[in-house]
Amino acid sequence: MDVAWHTGMSGDGGLRAHLLRSCGSDVDLGRHCPACGSDRHGRPWARLPDGSRPHVSLARCGDVVVTAVDPLRPVGVDVEEIAAVDARWDPDLVLHPGERADSPAERAAMWCRKEAILKALGTGLRTPMSRVQCADWPVVDLVAPPGLAAAAVVLPPTAGQSGSGGSSTV
């Protein structure tokens, strides 16, 4: 899994730059919403010139974009502003029984972990965060710019759906 940070560009622009740097050639990018079939929003996908489809994920917060790419395994990545997560925090919506997040930084980290997992699984926020127990997944916190929290996860090949998916890197 490879993760990259970008500033001053769109999410798709950051993903394209990441793939260009790591693959050395331009790529086809798109979106697909598994709920409604739209290509205007939803999970990002990438196709390389050789036809391969690496797993990809992206997240943005303000002018910061984080992207993740893995050639074989589903990935998910998320970045959030700590203060924004704290302002809308509802432990009943986010925490699985037995999980805790007491400080604003812990709450933002928990949110990022869960959203990264849900992106990698391909369900996004259609699955309630409270159904996800972070201890069951190989999710890691990323070093993020000041005031932000970020997390990424790469799943075993059988855990996510085939094709492009959420992605992340450490």
C-alpha positions, 0 to 999 in steps of 0.5 A: 500500500502506498499513501501520498499527501497532496495540497491545492488540488482536487481529490481526482487530481491528487489520485492522478498525480499519485498514480503517475508518480508510482506507475510512470504513465497516465491512467483512466480514472472514474467513480462508481456509486454502488448504491445508485450506479452513478459515475458522478460520485462514489468509490474511485476507480483507476485503470492503468494502460496495461489494463490492470486496476489497482485498488485506490482510495482518496479523502480530502479535507480543505485543501489537503488530499490523501490518496492510497494505492495498492496493486492487489488489496482493497484499501481505504483512507480518510482525513478529517479536521479534529475540531469538525469531528468533535463538533458533530460527535455522537458516540452512539453513531460511531462507537462499537460497544466497548470502544472509547474515544474520550478526547477530540483527537481520539474521536477524530482518529476513531472516525477516520479509522472507521471511514477508512475501513468502510471505504476499503469494504466498498460500503462507505457510510451506508454501513453504520460506523457503530457496526465496525469494531476497529480492533478487527481490522488492520487499520493504522493512524497516519501522521497528518498535518496539524489539526487533522487526523487520518487513517488507512487500512489495507485488507486481505484480498478476500475481505473487500470486493474485487476491482478498485476500492478504497486504499491507503498506505503507511 
